[in-house]
Amino acid sequence: MISSTAHQPPDDLSTIFLALADPTRRAVIARLGQGPASVSELASPFDMGLPSFMKHIRLLESSGMIRTKKAGRTRTCLIDGPGLSNAERWLAEQREIWEAQTDRLEAFVMQEQEEDANDADPDR
């Protein structure tokens, strides 16, 4: 059975997967998996200016995967569950569909092999 997540507007998942398509953004998500971090801390491993890096942060934030909060001059980022949860649900649904298809294929192949074995058995 396919849940209601499969009927989610494609733009939500498109934004999530667009955000995950970039290695910089994936690295940011991986780092935030260890806990909150400031934008400057997140930006430090990358060879780009802060304005360019902020575009990555804004896309991650608009996709619902992270949120930011500002305290004084420091903007801190942290994982925000809904975006990642939506992607995870969609991927789980796709996995379920494909596993069901491969299970049916396996059953078909096994049935064909049994029939071939029975046809080849002269005692039957």
C-alpha positions as CSV (number, residue, x, y, z in Angstrom):
1,M,0.0,0.0,0.0
2,I,1.3,3.5,-0.9
3,S,0.9,6.1,1.8
4,S,-0.3,9.6,1.4
5,T,3.4,10.8,1.2
6,A,3.5,9.5,-2.4
7,H,0.8,12.1,-3.2
8,Q,2.9,14.9,-1.7
9,P,3.4,17.8,-4.2
10,P,6.5,17.1,-6.2
11,D,8.0,20.5,-5.4
12,D,8.7,19.5,-1.8
13,L,10.7,16.4,-2.7
14,S,12.3,18.2,-5.7
15,T,13.6,20.9,-3.4
16,I,14.9,18.3,-0.9
17,F,16.7,16.3,-3.6
18,L,18.0,19.4,-5.3
19,A,19.5,20.4,-1.9
20,L,21.0,16.9,-1.5
21,A,22.4,16.9,-5.1
22,D,25.3,19.2,-4.2
23,P,28.3,17.8,-2.3
24,T,28.7,21.0,-0.3
25,R,25.2,20.8,1.0
26,R,25.6,17.0,1.7
27,A,28.7,17.8,3.7
28,V,26.9,20.4,5.7
29,I,24.1,18.0,6.5
30,A,26.7,15.4,7.5
31,R,28.4,17.8,9.8
32,L,25.1,19.0,11.3
33,G,24.4,15.3,12.1
34,Q,27.0,15.7,14.8
35,G,25.3,18.7,16.3
36,P,24.6,22.4,15.7
37,A,27.3,24.6,14.2
38,S,27.8,28.2,13.3
39,V,27.7,29.2,9.7
40,S,31.4,30.2,9.8
41,E,32.3,26.8,11.3
42,L,30.3,25.1,8.5
43,A,31.9,27.3,5.8
44,S,35.5,26.9,7.0
45,P,36.3,23.6,5.1
46,F,35.1,25.1,1.8
47,D,37.0,27.3,-0.6
48,M,34.2,29.9,-1.2
49,G,33.2,33.2,0.1
50,L,30.6,33.5,2.8
51,P,27.9,35.0,0.5
52,S,28.2,31.9,-1.8
53,F,28.1,29.6,1.2
54,M,25.0,31.3,2.5
55,K,23.2,30.4,-0.7
56,H,23.8,26.8,0.2
57,I,22.5,27.4,3.8
58,R,19.4,29.2,2.5
59,L,18.6,26.3,0.1
60,L,19.0,23.8,2.9
61,E,16.8,25.9,5.1
62,S,14.1,26.4,2.4
63,S,14.0,22.6,1.8
64,G,13.1,22.1,5.5
65,M,16.3,20.1,6.3
66,I,17.9,22.7,8.5
67,R,17.0,25.7,10.5
68,T,19.0,28.6,11.6
69,K,18.9,30.8,14.6
70,K,20.7,34.0,15.3
71,A,22.2,35.1,18.6
72,G,24.1,38.3,18.4
73,R,26.4,38.2,15.4
74,T,26.4,34.4,15.3
75,R,24.0,32.4,13.1
76,T,23.8,28.7,14.2
77,C,22.5,25.9,12.0
78,L,20.9,22.7,13.1
79,I,19.2,19.7,11.5
80,D,15.4,20.2,11.2
81,G,13.6,16.9,10.8
82,P,10.7,17.4,8.4
83,G,12.7,17.7,5.2
84,L,14.9,14.7,5.8
85,S,11.9,12.7,7.1
86,N,9.9,13.4,3.9
87,A,12.8,12.2,1.8
88,E,13.3,9.2,3.9
89,R,9.6,8.2,3.7
90,W,9.6,8.6,0.0
91,L,12.7,6.5,-0.4
92,A,11.3,3.8,1.9
93,E,8.1,3.7,-0.2
94,Q,10.2,3.4,-3.4
95,R,12.2,0.6,-1.8
96,E,9.0,-1.2,-0.8
97,I,7.7,-1.0,-4.4
98,W,10.9,-2.3,-5.9
99,E,11.3,-5.1,-3.3
100,A,7.7,-6.2,-4.1
101,Q,8.6,-6.3,-7.8
102,T,11.7,-8.3,-7.3
103,D,9.9,-10.7,-5.0
104,R,7.3,-11.3,-7.7
105,L,10.1,-11.7,-10.3
106,E,11.8,-14.2,-8.0
107,A,8.6,-16.2,-7.5
108,F,8.1,-16.2,-11.3
109,V,11.6,-17.5,-12.0
110,M,11.3,-20.2,-9.3
111,Q,8.0,-21.3,-10.8
112,E,9.5,-21.4,-14.3
113,Q,12.5,-23.4,-13.0
114,E,10.1,-25.9,-11.3
115,E,8.1,-26.3,-14.5
116,D,11.2,-26.8,-16.5
117,A,12.4,-29.4,-14.1
118,N,9.1,-31.2,-14.2
119,D,9.0,-31.1,-18.0
120,A,12.5,-32.6,-18.1
121,D,11.7,-35.4,-15.6
122,P,10.7,-38.5,-17.6
123,D,9.0,-40.2,-14.6
124,R,6.2,-37.5,-14.7
